Amino acid sequence: MIQVLGTSWALFLGMFMLMVGNGLQGTLLGLRGDLEGFSTTELSIVMSGYFLGFLFASKMVPQMLRRVGHVRVFAALGSTISAVLILYPTITEPWAWTLGRIIVGFCFCGVYITAESWLNDANSNETRGQALSIYMVVQMAGIVFAQWIVSQGDVSGYVLFIIPSVLVSLAFAPILLSIKPAPAFDQTKPMTIRRLIQASPLACVGMFLLGGVFSAQFGMSAVYGSRAGFSVAEISLFVSAVYVAALIAQVPIGWASDRLDRRVLIFAVSAIGGIGAFAGVFLPSGLWVAMTAGAIVGGTSNPLYALLIAYANDYLEREDMAAASGGLLFINGLGAIAGPLIVGFMLDRFGPSGFWLFLAILMSVIAIYSVYRMARRSRANLDVEQTPYAQVSPTTSAYIAEVAQEVYIDAEIEDAKTP
């Protein structure tokens, strides 16, 4: 652990500041848009823009890295993020914010891919697993800390928009000044969607639906909180509960994933998430109900993301697993684009409970479909060897998902060789 921090502290510090900036802009736009009189539909379109940009970048940024290199891509995308963040309060129009969110989503995805490839290269095979674990903690910690900053500021002013812009700008100093020379970039070409569906229909359907769950949490939680009448501080607590639970739940679910039939675990985790979301629909509205329901959904949906990747890998050859991770993340991104749009409609149609109804339906469909797949394909009749569970989060890029798969599979191979 000490060796990893000594090697990559600058990268972790920079990524923490970047995640604070990203976490701030997501919550802040939902709150400020409400003050500016944006309709729920307009806000849902704004929030969906981030995931559209993120999806485009997953295809385009690797080509940019190969063409002009890490440093130029990193600096260009970072300066663009900083500029857009500070422009939000100056042009308070839905179309401008939507365009800004698309640009920011594109740039953040590019920044993640660039930083994550640096992180991978800066650590040896022996320390890469520890580096990935620290990276996940840093990401979640940045988002949670961002919610505290929002609760301390004035949403109607300019300062809260200046802070993420400054943080993003400062984030590049420790990385660019301290990190070792940029590595050669190489990313596996994603597997075709057709082949992924043939290998694991459950993983593909689950990842698509989970994209909607994640984007609703990341993009529309503040909008839901405003519609529910929560104060800024209460909304910050609610969003924080989602991500704290997501981080904590990775460990026990990951432990269970390597010991139980993953289809049974997928059913159990998604069913628990669906029950938690239904509690938000039917129980009296209030902060503690929302925080509890949010923690349950966040604590099940985020580990479920990694669980579905691991499950798909159970039906693939080892050399295909990294490519499958990229393909599954692409499917997840398609679902994420639609998530905020549907949540916006549900909020208009059903009020604040529509947010929870949307999450409950998606999580329940995953649970029901897992039962259907168990009935269609008996695991007992298949020669299936479970691959390791890799702790990856929906906030990461396809690159780090591929690296995580390789790290945990290599570790399993080494363990098997040890007498």
Sequence and secondary structure as in RCSB ss.txt:
>XXXX:A:sequence
MIQVLGTSWALFLGMFMLMVGNGLQGTLLGLRGDLEGFSTTELSIVMSGYFLGFLFASKMVPQMLRRVGHVRVFA
ALGSTISAVLILYPTITEPWAWTLGRIIVGFCFCGVYITAESWLNDANSNETRGQALSIYMVVQMAGIVFAQWIV
SQGDVSGYVLFIIPSVLVSLAFAPILLSIKPAPAFDQTKPMTIRRLIQASPLACVGMFLLGGVFSAQFGMSAVYG
SRAGFSVAEISLFVSAVYVAALIAQVPIGWASDRLDRRVLIFAVSAIGGIGAFAGVFLPSGLWVAMTAGAIVGGT
SNPLYALLIAYANDYLEREDMAAASGGLLFINGLGAIAGPLIVGFMLDRFGPSGFWLFLAILMSVIAIYSVYRMA
RRSRANLDVEQTPYAQVSPTTSAYIAEVAQEVYIDAEIEDAKTP
>XXXX:A:secstr
 HHHHHHHHHHHHHHHHHHHHHHHHHHHHHHHHHHTT  HHHHHHHHHHHHHHHHHHHHHHHHHHHHH HHHHHH
HHHHHHHHHHHHGGGS  HHHHHHHHHHHHHHHHHHHHHHHHHHHHHS TTTHHHHHHHHHHHHHHHHHHHHHHH
HHS TTSSHHHHHHHHHHHHHHHHHHHHS             HHHHHHH HHHHHHHHHHHHHHHHHHHHHHHHH
HHTT  HHHHHHHHHHHHHHHHHHHHHHHHHHTTS HHHHHHHHHHHHHHHHHHHHHS   HHHHHHHHHHHHHH
HHHHHHHHHHHHHTTS GGGHHHHHHHHHHHHHHHHHHHHHHHHHHHHHHTTHHHHHHHHHHHHHHHHHHHHHHH
HS GGGS           TTS HHHHHHHHHHHHHHHHHHHH  
